Amino acid sequence: MNRSIAAATSGSNRNKGVLLLACAFGLLSALLVFAFLNSRGGGEDVNSKIFAGEGAETVVVLTRDVNVGEKITSDMLTTRTIPATALLPGRVKDSDLSTLVGKVATAPMYAGEQVIDAKVTTYVGQDTLAYKVPQGMRAISLQVPHEAWIAAGLPQPGDRVDILGITTLSKVDPLTGEEKPNVVAGYIAQDVEVLAVAQAVVKTVPKVDGANGGDGSSAGTSATTAGAVKQEAATYEKAISITLALPPDLAAKVALIDAMRDDVGQYRILPRQKGDTDPITGKQVWTYDDLFPVR
């Protein structure tokens, strides 16, 4: 019995030894193949051979991070072979690398990222307000009679805000003839972009290529393809107006509030946390009765 156990243990050890030896040879073979390919064409060639396959393409990628508004230079670009499943729409092929030099980034881009047409433009310095109004929106400027109306004058171009309207009218009780205050407060617009505070505007780089042949003559911009970089802007001490981007119908409502006397109609600018795009939930209009409900 002891002999049988010893024989089984010995056979198991031999099997483990053979398995370890096979793993060592496999690893050695992989290293030899890597060294051979590396000696034939360097690291990039190895990368190309690994990723090459049906549908693979050599495209332009970035060598470092690129910020919004930064001009593309040749040292920022290189090429890499990308498998078909990882290719992005609008990618720039290696043969078109030179066409990117001198263009400007409309969105943040990162090292190793494929360069796509939607993130670069032949932007040539369109600095008028018309180029900063998102497509489908209208720019409207509001007077600033009190700094508290615009959050102490602290909102800056590029911030996102909500607009609260407040009207103080009166109504007559049909039974008693008594005149009572009719105060209403409600949200007029949500997630609104601040385009300017006084004459300080946000620095934007609109994507103007494509619509009219890529010559930069298009006046339309898109919120999804335009980048924005904050620049130093005036606060309330220098500000007499705030300019917002609103749909035409909401712009008309805000204009009605702005046209009222200060003791009748007011607005409040409520800045949002950076990145918060969620709609306001729950009740959005309040009256005097909500403030002092009848018990």
Residue, then its C-alpha position, 0 to 999 in steps of 0.5 A: m500500500n505504501r509503495s502505491i501511494a509513493a508511486a502516485t505522489s512521484g507521478s504527480n510531481r513529474n506532471k507538475g514539472v512537465l507543466l511548469l517546463a511547458c509554461a516556461f518554453g511558451l513564455l520564452s517563445a513569446l519573448l523571442v517573437f516580440a524581440f524578432l518583431n521589434s528588431r524588424g521595425g521598432g515598437e510602432d511596427v509591433n503595435s501595427k502588426i498586433f492590431a493589423g487585420e481586416g478593416a484596420e486603418t492607419v489614422v491620426v492620433l494625438t501625442r499629447d492633450v490639447n485644450v479648447g482653442e489650441k492651435i494644432t501643430s505637427d508635433m501634436l500628431t502621429t499615426r497609429t494602426i487601429p482595428a476596425t472595431a475601434l475606428l471612430p466616425g470622422r477619423v482623419k487618415d494618415s494621408d491627411l495628417s498635414t491638413l490638420v496643422g494650423k486648425v483649432a480644437t473645438a473640444p478637449m482632446y487627449a493623448g492617444e485619442q483619434v482626431i476626428d473632424a468634429k473636434v477641429t475647425t478652420y476657425v479664423g477668429q469670429d469674435t462677434l456675439a452672433y458666433k456665440v449664440p447656440q443654434g436655435m437660441r436668441a441672445i437677450s440682455l437684461q438690465v441689472p438694477h440690483e446685484a442681488w438679482i444676479a447672485a451678487g454679480l458673480p455669474q460669469p460668461g459660460d455659467r449655466v443658470d435658471i431664471l426665476g420670475i416674480t410678479t407682484l400684482s393685485k386681485v379683488d375678492p369677488l365676494t367682499g370687493e377687498e383688494k388683495p396682493n397677488v404675488v406669483a413666483g415661478y421658473i421661466a427658464q432652466d439651464v440657460e447659458v450666460l453669454a456675457v456680463a456687461q461687455a465681457v463675453v465667453k471665449t468660444v471656438p465654434k465649429v464652422d466647417g462643413a455646412n458651407g464647404g468648410d471655408g469657415s463662412s457658416a454662421g451657425t453653431s451647435a452647443t455640442t460642437a462648440g468649446a468654451v473657455k472662460q476668460e476674465a469677466a466683469t462682476y457687478e461693480k462694472a456690469i449693467s446687464i447680463t446676456l443670456a441664450l434663450p429659445p425665442d418663446l422664453a426670451a419673450k417671457v423674460a423680456l416681459i418681466d424685464a419691462m415691468r417696474d421693479d416693484v411689479g416684476q422682477y427676475r432672479i438669476l440662479p447659478r447651477q453647479k458645474g455640470d448639473t443639467d437636470p430639470i427642476t422637479g416638483k412644484q415650479v410656481w408659487t403664489y402668496d397663498d403658498l407663502f401664508p396658507v390659510r389655516 
